[in-house]
Amino acid sequence: MARASTANFHEMVLEVETTPGSGVYAKLCGLTSRGPSRSHNMQTSEVPDCDDESLPAAVERAVQSSEVTISASGVWAAQSHQTMLDWWYSGQTKNIRIGHLKADPGDTEYETGPAYLVSLNNTAERGQKVTAELDIQFDGLPTRTAAASS
């Protein structure tokens, strides 16, 4: 019996391009949870049976569009304070990437592309560190880059 090969927390990263067009990325500091979500928006059609229209129609589906979003949360870190506020207040996209650092050679290691910081929330509670919650949405589908051979 072969056991599944798994990844640890630090091997799935969320990074933001530090200077537009530079190709240099840095992690958003303080995040203790990050969850990429990939979904298809579906359309359905009811297709009747031509030989016996008294039978229930079959529901057939087709992908209308696809999207990738990321929810993240953690503590509000001074190292990422200005980056996150500038990104949100700009209303513009930033190049980001999701890194699957334990990907096998040839498998997808990075999902990269422009994304919007759709929501940025903070919570301050007495006796606790200030927390952050982020909702990030890619503008289109990210580009997938394969892990290099070792």
C-alpha positions as CSV (number, residue, x, y, z in Angstrom):
1,M,0.0,0.0,0.0
2,A,1.4,3.4,-1.0
3,R,0.7,6.4,1.2
4,A,-0.4,9.7,-0.4
5,S,2.2,12.3,-1.0
6,T,1.0,15.5,0.7
7,A,2.1,19.1,1.1
8,N,2.5,21.2,4.2
9,F,1.1,24.7,4.9
10,H,4.3,26.5,3.8
11,E,4.3,24.6,0.5
12,M,1.2,26.3,-0.8
13,V,1.9,30.0,-1.0
14,L,0.1,33.2,-2.1
15,E,2.5,35.8,-3.6
16,V,2.1,39.3,-5.0
17,E,4.4,40.9,-7.7
18,T,6.4,43.5,-5.8
19,T,6.9,45.9,-8.8
20,P,4.6,45.7,-11.8
21,G,6.2,43.7,-14.7
22,S,9.3,42.7,-12.6
23,G,8.4,39.0,-12.2
24,V,9.6,39.3,-8.6
25,Y,7.0,38.0,-6.1
26,A,6.7,38.2,-2.3
27,K,4.4,36.4,0.1
28,L,1.7,38.4,1.8
29,C,2.9,38.2,5.4
30,G,0.6,37.2,8.3
31,L,-1.8,34.9,6.4
32,T,-2.5,31.7,8.3
33,S,-5.2,30.4,5.9
34,R,-5.4,30.6,2.1
35,G,-7.8,28.8,0.0
36,P,-7.9,28.9,-3.8
37,S,-11.3,27.9,-5.3
38,R,-11.8,26.9,-8.9
39,S,-15.3,26.8,-10.2
40,H,-17.3,26.5,-13.4
41,N,-20.5,28.5,-14.0
42,M,-22.8,26.1,-15.6
43,Q,-25.8,26.3,-18.0
44,T,-28.4,23.6,-18.3
45,S,-30.8,22.6,-21.1
46,E,-33.8,20.3,-20.9
47,V,-33.6,17.9,-23.8
48,P,-36.8,15.9,-24.5
49,D,-37.0,12.3,-25.7
50,C,-38.0,12.5,-29.4
51,D,-39.6,9.1,-29.5
52,D,-41.7,9.4,-26.3
53,E,-42.3,13.0,-25.3
54,S,-44.2,11.8,-22.2
55,L,-40.8,10.8,-20.7
56,P,-39.0,13.3,-18.4
57,A,-36.5,15.4,-20.3
58,A,-32.8,14.9,-19.6
59,V,-30.9,17.8,-18.2
60,E,-27.7,18.4,-20.1
61,R,-25.0,20.7,-18.9
62,A,-22.3,22.9,-20.4
63,V,-19.6,25.1,-18.9
64,Q,-20.4,28.7,-19.6
65,S,-17.4,30.2,-17.8
66,S,-14.7,29.4,-15.3
67,E,-13.2,31.4,-12.4
68,V,-10.5,31.1,-9.8
69,T,-10.8,33.0,-6.5
70,I,-8.8,32.9,-3.3
71,S,-10.0,33.5,0.2
72,A,-7.3,34.2,2.9
73,S,-7.2,35.2,6.5
74,G,-4.7,35.7,9.3
75,V,-3.1,38.4,11.3
76,W,-2.6,41.9,10.0
77,A,1.1,42.1,9.5
78,A,3.0,45.4,9.3
79,Q,5.1,43.9,6.4
80,S,2.0,43.7,4.2
81,H,0.1,46.7,5.5
82,Q,0.9,49.1,2.7
83,T,0.8,46.5,-0.1
84,M,-2.7,45.4,0.8
85,L,-4.1,48.9,1.3
86,D,-2.5,50.3,-1.9
87,W,-3.9,47.3,-3.8
88,W,-7.4,47.7,-2.5
89,Y,-7.6,51.5,-2.8
90,S,-6.2,51.4,-6.4
91,G,-9.1,49.3,-7.6
92,Q,-6.6,47.8,-10.1
93,T,-5.3,44.3,-10.6
94,K,-2.0,43.1,-9.3
95,N,-0.1,40.1,-10.7
96,I,-0.3,37.3,-8.2
97,R,0.5,33.7,-8.1
98,I,-0.5,30.6,-6.1
99,G,2.5,28.3,-5.6
100,H,2.2,24.6,-5.2
101,L,5.8,24.2,-4.2
102,K,5.7,20.4,-3.8
103,A,4.4,19.8,-7.3
104,D,6.2,17.0,-9.2
105,P,8.2,17.9,-12.3
106,G,5.8,18.6,-15.2
107,D,2.8,19.2,-12.9
108,T,1.4,22.7,-12.3
109,E,3.6,24.5,-9.8
110,Y,2.3,28.1,-10.2
111,E,-1.1,29.6,-11.2
112,T,-0.2,33.2,-12.2
113,G,-2.2,36.2,-13.4
114,P,-3.7,39.6,-12.7
115,A,-6.2,39.6,-9.8
116,Y,-8.4,42.1,-7.9
117,L,-8.4,42.4,-4.2
118,V,-12.2,42.4,-4.0
119,S,-12.5,42.7,-0.2
120,L,-10.2,43.5,2.6
121,N,-11.5,43.3,6.1
122,N,-9.9,43.8,9.5
123,T,-11.1,42.9,13.0
124,A,-9.7,44.3,16.2
125,E,-10.7,42.6,19.4
126,R,-9.5,43.5,22.9
127,G,-6.7,41.1,24.0
128,Q,-6.2,39.7,20.4
129,K,-4.0,40.6,17.4
130,V,-5.8,42.5,14.6
131,T,-6.9,40.0,12.0
132,A,-7.4,40.3,8.2
133,E,-9.7,38.6,5.7
134,L,-9.1,38.9,2.0
135,D,-11.1,37.9,-1.1
136,I,-9.0,37.9,-4.3
137,Q,-10.4,37.1,-7.7
138,F,-8.3,36.5,-10.8
139,D,-9.2,38.7,-13.8
140,G,-9.6,35.8,-16.3
141,L,-8.0,32.4,-15.8
142,P,-4.5,32.2,-14.4
143,T,-1.6,30.9,-16.5
144,R,-0.4,27.5,-15.3
145,T,3.4,26.9,-15.1
146,A,4.9,23.4,-14.7
147,A,7.5,22.6,-12.1
148,A,10.9,22.1,-13.6
149,S,12.8,18.9,-13.5
150,S,15.2,18.4,-10.6
